[in-house]
């Protein structure tokens, strides 16, 4: 999502229960605009990025992909996909910082 349509106007209610707990992270990092997401990640501390990577681990990434497939990338699921992208980018950013 770009700055103009952020935060998302959808709710996490249609997401699988296991993903609903990630909603605060979706609101912070689930940004579709590449530049805005990159700026947000760059501004985050190492501790914040580490927490993002820890919470959005491989099983969660798989659950997000399954959700996206199940709903055919419906609007309410896309921010979770953007969160997955942010988590992968955060992992790379942490490696660059150290």
C-alpha positions in Angstrom: 0.0 0.0 0.0 1.2 3.5 -0.7 1.2 6.3 1.8 -2.2 7.5 0.4 -4.0 4.3 1.2 -2.2 3.4 4.4 -3.1 2.1 6.9 -5.3 -0.5 5.2 -9.0 0.0 5.5 -9.6 -3.8 5.9 -9.6 -5.8 9.1 -7.8 -9.0 9.9 -11.1 -10.8 10.6 -11.0 -12.8 7.4 -7.5 -14.0 7.9 -6.7 -17.4 9.5 -6.6 -17.2 13.2 -2.9 -17.9 13.3 -2.2 -14.8 11.2 -4.5 -12.4 13.1 -1.9 -12.0 15.8 0.4 -10.4 13.2 -2.0 -7.5 12.6 0.1 -5.0 14.5 3.1 -5.9 12.4 0.9 -5.7 9.2 -0.1 -2.2 10.2 3.6 -1.2 10.7 5.4 -3.1 7.9 2.8 -4.5 5.5 3.4 -1.8 2.9 3.1 -2.5 -0.8 5.0 0.6 -1.9 8.6 -0.6 -2.2 10.2 2.7 -1.3 7.9 3.4 1.6 8.5 -0.1 3.0 12.2 0.3 2.5 12.2 3.6 4.3 10.2 2.1 7.2 12.6 -0.8 7.5 15.6 1.5 7.4 14.2 3.6 10.2 13.6 0.5 12.4 16.1 -0.4 15.0 18.0 -3.7 14.9 15.8 -5.0 17.8 12.6 -4.1 15.9 13.9 -5.8 12.7 14.9 -8.9 14.7 11.5 -9.1 16.3 9.9 -8.9 12.8 12.1 -11.6 11.4 11.5 -13.8 14.5 7.7 -13.4 14.4 7.4 -13.9 10.6 9.5 -17.1 10.4 9.4 -19.8 7.8 6.2 -21.5 9.1 4.4 -18.1 9.2 5.7 -17.3 5.6 4.2 -20.6 4.5 0.9 -19.8 6.2 0.8 -16.4 4.5 1.4 -18.0 1.1 -1.3 -20.5 1.8 -3.7 -17.7 2.7 -2.9 -15.8 -0.4 -3.4 -18.9 -2.5 -6.7 -19.7 -0.8 -8.2 -16.3 -1.4 -6.6 -15.8 -4.8 -4.7 -12.7 -3.5 -7.8 -11.0 -2.4 -7.5 -7.4 -1.2 -7.8 -8.4 2.5 -4.8 -10.8 2.2 -2.4 -8.6 0.3 -1.1 -6.7 3.4 0.0 -10.1 4.8 1.9 -10.7 1.7 3.5 -7.3 2.0 4.4 -8.2 5.6 6.1 -11.4 4.4 8.1 -9.3 1.9 9.1 -6.9 4.7 10.3 -9.7 6.9 12.5 -11.1 4.1 13.9 -7.6 3.4 14.4 -7.1 7.2 16.5 -10.2 7.3 18.7 -8.9 4.5 19.0 -5.5 6.1 20.1 -7.0 9.4 22.9 -8.9 7.6 24.0 -5.7 5.9 24.1 -3.8 9.2 26.4 -6.4 10.8 
